[in-house]
Amino acid sequence: MAHPELRAEVARRRTFAIISHPDAGKTTLTEKLLLYGGAIRQAGSVKARKAARHATSDWMEIEKQRGISVTSSAMQFDYNGFRINILDTPGHQDFSEDTYRTLVAADSAVMLIDNAKGVEEQTIKLFKVCRLRSIPIFTFINKMDRTGRDPFELMEDIESVLGIRSCPVNWPIGIHGDFKGVYHRDTRLIELYSGGDHGQGQVNVETVSIDDPDCPDKIGQSYYDKLIEDIELLDVAGDEFDMEKILAGQLTPMFFGSATNNFGVEPFLNRFLSYTKSPTPRVAEGVGPIDPDDEKFTGFIFKIQANMNPAHRDRLAFMRVCSGVFEKGMTVWHSSTNSKVKLAQPQTFMAQEHESVETAYPGDIIGLFDPGIFRLGDTICTGSPVRYSGIPLFAPEFFCRVSPEDSMKRKQFLKGINQLSQEGAIQTFKRPNIGREEMIAGVVGVLQMDVLEYRLKSEYGVDIIRENLPFRFVRWVVETPKPLEKLRLTSTTAIAEDRVGRPVLMFENEWSIRLAGENNEGLVLAETADRMTADEME
Ligand code: G4P
């Protein structure tokens, strides 16, 4: 592969995730994007699958319906010369640590917000992970066809809750459900909205310049006056559009529109694609950044999907290509086994079906058949071995004390629990000082507990007893001014250690976390920790 070709393929790639709270309109927006790209022909296909998936809160049903290929895990399509990869961030019952890990494979994020709700809980969590990686975040305020909050109030909400300044690229016209359209600050054009019917159809869009003498008539004098006032205020008091800050994740460009009515979606997509980054260099340990244009192929595993069918133990490992060209059947070096492996049966993901992949470029997501060798964060590459920094552990939010029903099966139980936690399905903790041996399983999404129970039974033949614990937060202790037992903590805070023996504090509420900080000067806590492999533990 000649260098210029690789460079061109990298330049046209955009790999991103949509972060939002359930019901903000992620499925609807994704579907509209896929429609533009011609990846689906009919509105409703993504929604139908989602409906099937969420009609049940039973985890086995969810797994059965989506199967091992998980066609929605990553969607690839072409639009205006761009090759777009959208990473799915499961958000309903299947919200889990995988949702966070997926963000590690994205180059940017679209933050979708319901105009009536503002910033919601799950968005905050996902935003934090994006922040950690300093990736650009583009805000789309959705459901503008409906009554919602004042746009200035939404800007304030984003700043006060998330701590990021926003810069509106367009601005809505109309109040209290009487939505007229949006004004694009870059072109000074107003797109007028009419005929929206909360359906699949596209609205009629008429364009008028704000400088056109007919403009006040077209949008109504009072709305025109309000618009002029708003944009003057934005020009004077708002943040300037600053590409450098946007790309560093310090400023979020803000757009308004309506996904169901297809209003403001395409102008958003066009600007998003031109502003955001193509795949950027990733840092390899001891080597430094590796350029995506580098001819050496590198990639890393960010998600492993176990097959829930007991007859098929095979798994699917999701890999992001970071540099060079991936070719089917290629032999690569694999970090955690420190040996060469041949990558057979790669799959790429389309909106409706997965296809076998012949070649892939930086930014692309590939599903690899995994006979059980891959671990989260593994690097694979050609040429001399390199290792990308691993995927961190993210703080679980649900905790259970788990033990085998039959104490004779303790050995299998421990083996299973250890393997599943190494694989990233759960995390484990222990409280060393409670006087009896215990095993605490921690998960980000409560459904992961069902996965644990099911897999321990089907793969290790162990039935378990689960006992919910009241903790909701775990924090790794990075620095402490004194031994943990001597810290001033609330009575409900527990001292524990993670799988590799690192000290953690477990809290029932955020208030206790705050007090721990206030009452113990020099105590430094972290929401994530390095994932350590078995080799590093030894
Ligand atoms: P999610 O994936 O983020 O969970 O959200 P989803 O797209 O499923 O949208 C959640 C609900 O919000 C859906 O309504 C959807 O139609 C609606 N919605 C999405 N975008 C807009 C918008 O721009 N304007 C308005 N008014 N509604 C929007 P539903 O009643 O749950 O489903 P349906 O009956 O519409 O299928």
Boltz pocket constraint, residues with backbone or C-beta under 6 A from the ligand:
constraints:
  - pocket:
      binder: B
      contacts: [[A, 20], [A, 21], [A, 22], [A, 23], [A, 24], [A, 25], [A, 26], [A, 27], [A, 28], [A, 29], [A, 142], [A, 143], [A, 144], [A, 145], [A, 146], [A, 198], [A, 257], [A, 258], [A, 259], [A, 260], [A, 261]]
      max_distance: 6.0
